[in-house]
Amino acid sequence: MGGYRGGKNTTDYYNALDVRWLYRERFLGCPFLTTLSWSRGGEVIASIGVRNRAGNLLLEYSVSDGSAGRQQLSYPVEIDWTPCHYGGKRPWFLCPARGCGRRVAVLYGGRIFACRQCHDLAYECQHEPPHGRALQRAQKIRRRLGGSGNMSEEFPEKPKGMHWRTYESLCRQYETALLVVSLDAENDVESS
């Protein structure tokens, strides 16, 4: 697998199975075998069979077994449901890795589908320098206020319907993010 950065592989290079997406697409209530696939560059790179059973999903797929060819795997993944504050319920996977059982929304493929901690994966953004994360935070605030992420454009006015307290809080967060960007840039210049 690719994506090795700073001591850990990243989640971007693993096939992800998201229980929230399965729930939205109504796969959790479907009693039939459903085949899901992942593709890169228009080419299918992996697929998995998902069968809904009482209280869990049965995952069925094959993995490369070295020189021996392919091995078929089939195992259940328990689904746990938690109540939402305003009614309804939310599904979670219970990680099927031996000894884990964490409640998670996403399982990542490998030999088995397991949680991020079991595969020892990091998110891509965890490897960004502080000024990169701060710049993204500032751009996100600009977009939330109805502007673009382009830092050379005027800062957006308060959107209609937004409370002044919210707008002022976002302005302070934006200024803090810009301060981090400028301080980190100064540190980079001094260290070179």
N, C-alpha and C positions, 0 to 999 in steps of 0.2 A: 504494500500500500504506500502511497506517496504522502506528502504533506508533513514531513518531519521538520519541525521548527522548534528550536530552543529546548530540546530534551524530550519533547512529546510529539506524537503524531497529532494532526488536527482533525476535527470532525468533518471538515469539508471534503475529505477524500474517502469517506466511508458511506456506504448505502444506509440511509436512515429510514426507519419505520416509525411514523408519528401517529400515536393513538388519537390525537385530536383530529387529524386529517381523516383517519379511518372512520371516526365517529361522524364527522360532517358529511362524508360521502356515503354514509349509511352501510358501511361494510361490517360494522359490529353486530348488526341485526340480521345480516344475510346468512341463511343456512347453507349456501352453496360454496363450493371452492371458488375462490377468486384469485386470479393470477395478477400480481403487480410486477412492474418492471422498472428498471432504472436505465437511463440512456445518457450518453455523452456524445456530443457532436452528431446527433441523429442516429447513433448506433446503439442498440440494446446491449448493455454490458452485464446485466444480472436480472434475474427474475425470481419470484418467490410465490408459492401457493399459500393462501391464507384461508383457513376454514373456521367458521364460527361454531363453537361448541358451548355448552352450558357453562358460563362463567369464565371461559378462556378462549384463546385463539390457538389453533394448531398451525404451526409454521412448517412448510414442507419445501425443501430445496436441495440442491446438490452442491457440493464443494469439491474443489480439486484435492485429491489425496496423494499428491506427489507423483511418483512414477506409476502408481497403481491405477490411475485414472480418476474417476469421480466417485464420491460416496454420497448416498442419499441420506439426508437428515430429516427427522420429523419429531417435533417436541411441542408441548403446550406452553403457552405464555398466559399466566393468570391476568385477569382484568379486575381491578379494584375500582369501586365507584365511591365518590365522595359527594356530599350534598353541596349545592351552591347557595349563597346567601339569599338570593331572591327566587329560589325554587329550582327545580331540575337537579341534575346530577352530572358529574364530570368523570370521565373514564381515565384510568392510569394503568400503565403496564406495571407488573411486579417483575423486576429483572429476573430472568430465568437462570442466570449464572449461579453455579454452585456456591451456596453460602451468602448470597447477596440479598435478593428479595426487596431491593429498594423500589419505592414508588416513583416512577419516572414517566414522562410524556413521550420520550424518544428512545428507541433502541437502535444501536449501530451494528451493522453487519461485520462479520469476521467469520471465523469458523462457526460461532453461534452469534445470534443477535443478543446483545447485552447492553447495559447502560454505559455511559461515558466513563464513569469511574472504573468499571471492570475492565474496559479496554485501555485505560490510562490515556484518555484523549483530552486535548485542550481545544478551546474554541480558537478560531483564527485570530480574533481580535485580542486575545490574551498575549499575542506576540507582537502587537503594535507598540511603538514607543509612545510615551505619555502625550507628546504633542500631537501625534496622529489621532489618538482617541479623543483628545480635547477638540481638535479641529472638526472631527465628525460630530461631536456633541454640539458644537456651535452651529454647524450646517443644519443639523436636525432641528434645532430651535428656530432657525430662520424659516425652514420649510413649514414647521408647525404654525408659524405666524402668517403663513400665506405667501411668503417670499420664495426665492430660490436659494439653493445652497451656495451660490456664487458670492464669495466674500467681498468682491469689489463693488457689488451693488449696494444701494441704500438699505439700511436696516428697516425691516417692515414695520408699518404702523400697527397699532392695536386693532385686531380684527373685530368687526361688529359682533356683539354678543359675548365677547370675552370680558371677564371681570378685570378691573384695573389691577387688583391685587395679583391675579394670575399673570398678567402681562408684565408687571414690575418684577415679579419673581423670575420670570423667564429672562428678562433683561439682565438681572443680576447673575443668573446662571451663565448667560452668554458672555458677559464681561469676565467672569471667572475663567471660563474656558479659553477666552482670548489671552488672558494673563498667563495661563499655563503654556499656551502655544508660544508666546513671546519669550517667557523665561527659559523654556526648554531649547528654543532656537538660540538664545544667548549662550546657554551652557554648551551647545554644540560648537558654536564659533570659538569660545574660549578653550575648549579641549582640543581643537584642531590646530 
